[in-house]
Amino acid sequence: MSSDIRLQAYRGAEAGSLVDGLAALRIKVFADWPYLYEGDREYEARYLGHFLAGEGAFVAAAFDGDQLVGAATAAPLVQHMDDIAEPVRALDLDPAAIFYLSESVLLSEYRGSGIGHRFFDMREAEAMRQGFRASMFCAVDRQPDDPRRPSDARSLEPFWRTRGYRKIDGPKAHISWRERGHSDESDHTLTLWLRDLNGE
């Protein structure tokens, strides 16, 4: 791993050149705990193309030389309401005021070097640039005694709390994907985390 990691911001179609690399990165990182996602390159390319075409889409990308080693995406929440409409409405949140931090992926050998904080910094700055008052993400729920949990797995909740996010107890988001070793998609619950960007 180089000590010279470069981070770059992309908005919407500017990130078109990243689609192939980002698709491969998502498949690799999400295959591990806690997502255990069985990725498909064709689906990923379609998903990313649709995501980047949405108004307000943003990507923070990390490069080691010319290699894409991490990326974090975000967009106005109204672009993602199909996935998380139910809990947002149940909590009486205003989707138009929220910037949704959709995904963050980073190769394991680059973790713990501050890139995760910079991903949050860049996305929150973009949220405020676009005039949003809050940012939100969803975290997949897994049972503490899940036998697939790696022995060295660490909770990211302390990190998220240091970033000013609060865990929202109550209605969950539901998203389906196919796990490794399974032939069909299954439903997964995700917990919402919210930060008031004007609160600090």
C-alpha atoms as one frame of an Amber mdcrd trajectory, in Angstrom:
protein
   0.000   0.000   0.000   1.348   3.386  -1.009   1.425   6.220   1.506   0.276
   8.569  -1.243  -3.471   7.947  -1.427  -5.341  10.383  -3.620  -8.994  11.237
  -3.015 -11.112  12.780  -5.723 -14.711  13.984  -5.879 -17.015  13.230  -8.803
 -20.502  14.520  -9.464 -23.016  12.601 -11.552 -21.818  11.703 -15.032 -18.249
  12.769 -14.152 -17.931   9.362 -12.479 -18.830   7.423 -15.624 -15.225   6.308
 -16.063 -15.355   4.658 -12.623 -18.263   2.311 -13.298 -16.249  -0.823 -14.117
 -13.782  -0.350 -11.279 -16.484   0.577  -8.811 -18.576  -2.448  -9.787 -15.609
  -4.762  -9.176 -14.839  -3.041  -5.878 -18.424  -3.344  -4.635 -18.545  -7.047
  -5.488 -15.253  -7.725  -3.700 -15.945  -5.726  -0.539 -19.622  -6.614  -0.159
 -18.817 -10.331  -0.471 -17.375 -10.119   3.043 -19.065  -9.713   6.404 -21.581
  -8.292   7.122 -23.172  -8.203   3.649 -22.057 -11.607   2.283 -23.294 -10.365
  -1.095 -23.122 -12.531  -4.221 -22.422  -9.811  -6.761 -23.060  -9.725 -10.477
 -21.070  -7.402 -12.758 -23.924  -6.813 -15.192 -26.328  -5.865 -12.415 -23.721
  -3.652 -10.758 -23.037  -1.764 -13.990 -26.767  -1.139 -14.464 -27.228  -0.068
 -10.853 -24.288   2.321 -10.956 -25.329   3.779 -14.290 -28.786   4.493 -12.892
 -27.342   5.894  -9.665 -24.932   8.252 -11.408 -27.677   9.513 -13.710 -29.678
  10.739 -10.726 -29.704  14.409  -9.845 -27.222  15.261  -7.089 -25.291  11.972
  -7.231 -21.822  12.167  -5.678 -18.824   9.823  -5.467 -15.727  10.187  -3.296
 -13.059   7.930  -4.799  -9.728   6.817  -3.314  -6.821   5.900  -5.572  -3.477
   4.276  -4.876  -1.640   5.403  -7.976  -4.070   4.608 -10.776  -5.849   1.842
  -8.841  -9.297   2.511  -7.407  -9.096   1.147  -3.852 -12.186   2.676  -2.284
 -15.255   4.752  -2.959 -18.181   6.262  -1.096 -21.401   7.278  -2.800 -24.213
   9.621  -1.860 -27.279  11.273  -3.350 -30.436  13.114  -2.308 -32.634  10.750
  -0.309 -35.551  11.297  -2.671 -33.546   9.343  -5.272 -33.573   6.269  -2.990
 -37.065   6.313  -1.545 -38.028   3.025  -3.195 -35.659   1.186  -0.847 -36.337
   2.979   2.407 -39.652   4.769   1.973 -41.472   2.903   4.737 -39.193   3.731
   7.702 -38.638   7.298   6.506 -42.376   7.946   6.392 -42.997   6.119   9.665
 -40.412   8.307  11.393 -41.967  11.433   9.899 -38.662  12.500   8.376 -38.531
  14.992   5.514 -36.819  13.201   2.588 -36.201  16.495   0.796 -33.940  17.641
   3.648 -31.740  14.524   3.787 -28.620  13.533   1.841 -28.375   9.736   1.706
 -24.939   8.150   2.147 -25.647   5.062   0.125 -22.458   2.973   0.186 -18.851
   3.044   1.324 -16.393   0.393   0.139 -12.676   0.189   0.865 -10.229  -2.649
   0.331  -9.301  -4.217   3.670  -5.603  -3.342   3.478  -6.467   0.375   3.339
  -8.740   0.437   6.375  -7.666   2.153   9.568  -5.709   4.842   7.724  -8.253
   7.657   7.970  -9.836   7.189   4.545 -13.205   6.343   6.092 -13.245   9.696
   7.904 -12.329  11.500   4.700 -15.160   9.742   2.872 -17.592  11.083   5.466
 -15.999  14.550   5.332 -16.370  14.742   1.561 -19.951  13.500   1.457 -21.098
  15.726   4.311 -19.437  18.737   2.665 -21.270  17.882  -0.555 -24.537  17.563
   1.363 -24.116  21.062   2.752 -23.018  22.401  -0.640 -26.280  21.091  -2.075
 -28.265  22.657   0.763 -29.211  19.573   2.806 -29.740  19.814   6.549 -29.078
  16.169   7.457 -27.279  13.074   6.242 -28.334   9.472   6.709 -27.178   5.947
   5.968 -28.411   2.412   6.600 -26.426  -0.371   8.287 -27.289  -4.025   7.793
 -28.471  -5.888  10.900 -26.798  -9.165  11.866 -27.307 -11.290  14.956 -24.401
 -11.177  17.442 -24.235 -14.981  17.457 -24.322 -15.393  13.663 -21.866 -18.269
  13.038 -20.598 -16.527   9.901 -19.305 -13.551  11.877 -15.472 -13.436  11.677
 -13.702 -13.687  15.016 -11.972 -10.354  14.399 -15.089  -8.479  13.242 -15.468
  -5.084  14.909 -18.562  -2.975  15.274 -18.462   0.327  13.395 -21.018   1.899
  15.701 -18.408   3.745  17.840 -16.904   5.223  14.661 -20.293   6.348  13.386
 -21.111   7.937  16.726 -17.855   9.925  16.666 -19.027  11.276  13.324 -22.153
  12.654  15.008 -24.625  10.008  13.833 -27.352   8.644  16.043 -28.926   5.253
  15.697 -32.657   5.420  15.046 -34.570   2.802  16.981 -37.817   1.876  15.318
 -38.868   1.038  11.770 -36.254  -0.710   9.651 -35.378  -0.514   5.989 -35.764
  -3.744   4.008 -33.527  -4.541   1.034 -33.159  -7.886  -0.740 -29.966  -9.359
  -2.154 -28.504 -12.772  -2.830 -26.005 -14.029  -0.299 -22.995 -16.138  -1.178
 -23.897 -19.787  -1.584 -27.601 -19.073  -2.123 -29.574 -19.241  -5.348 -32.299
 -16.751  -4.401 -32.431 -13.283  -2.925 -33.463 -12.888   0.698 -34.786  -9.947
   2.682 -32.407  -8.067   4.989 -33.224  -5.460   7.609 -31.142  -2.324   7.954
 -31.027   0.262  10.724 -31.100   3.978   9.933 -28.412   6.345  11.248 -28.987
  10.094  11.053 -26.915  13.240  11.586 -28.123  16.826  11.812 -25.522  18.716
   9.773 -26.528  22.015  11.357 -26.271  20.684  14.881 -22.533  21.038  15.341
